[in-house]
Amino acid sequence: MDFTTAVNEMIRERRSIYTNMFSGEEVDDSIIQTMLENANWAPTHKLTEPWRFTVFKGEGLKKLGQFQADFYKSQNEDSFDEKKYEKLLSKPLECSHIIAIGMKRTPILPEIEEVCATACAVQNMWLTASAHKIGCYWSTGGITFNEEVKPFFNLGEDDKLLGFLYIGMPKSDKWPQGRRKDIADKVEWVVE
């Protein structure tokens, strides 16, 4: 297979593989390291490299779960839901690794450019995971957009927590099929 075909195939085979599809088997740290190295090669205006990642595994997954659950409880005393608390506590344990996705704010650029650069870094990690047939998905739920949690992830006041990349080995060798509407419905060509 030539390089162009391989790149096209890799992009088109990227999938969201959710925690209920994970086997419980641990992903080798060398693959996680490769994902992070490839993230570091994302496009970045003025070479600001705004992406910041915190990797949780093993006991770190328990620490993340406990932090999320306790934060939820502290913020919802009047409307506390035990099931939601338990889900926040246990969901990380379904993963091999979780990568918290942070964006370090650089005042020389518009914030959206830094968000876009970080999203490109995440896409590089996701493509790398898919190339290795590793399951992952990007979640922006739970505590993601709460300003008060940023110090836990070593993020400053102007920085952003943009979510979490949940990673695990898929239960099945069968890779899910994708679907997209025709690109022609989403493109307008201006030629004159």
C-alpha positions, 0 to 999 in steps of 0.5 A: 500500500502506498503512503497516500492510500495508507493516510487516506485509509487511516483517516477514514478508519478513525472511530470513537470506541466507547468504554463499554466496548473496552476489554479491560486489557491494558494498552502498552505505555509505548503506544500512549507515548507515541500518541503523545509524540504525534500530538506534539506535531500538530499545526500550531500558529507562531509555534505556541504549542498550546496542548498540555496533557495529563495521563492517568493510569493505574491508581491515577485512574482512581484518583481522577474518578475520586476527584470528579465524584467529590467535585460533583458532590461538592457542587450539587448538595441540593440536587445530589444524585448517587448514581451520577456520583458512582458513575463519575467514580467508576467510569475511569476504571473502565479505561486503560488510560485517560488523557486530560486535554488542556490548552495553555493560553498564549495572549499573542493569539486569539483563543480560538487558534489555540483551541484549534491547535489543541484539537489538531493534537487530539486528532493526531493522538486519535489517528495514532490510536486507530492505526494501532487498533486501540479504542478511544474517544474524546469526551467533554462531559463531567467536570470539563468546563468548570473553572474550579477544576483547572488547578488539579490539571496544572492549568492556569486561570486563562487556560482551558480544560477541553476534555478527556481522551478515554483509551482502552483495548477493544473487546472485539477485533471487528472495527466499527464501520463509519458513515458520513453524508456526501461531501458534495452536500457540504462544499461550494466551489467558487471558480469565477 
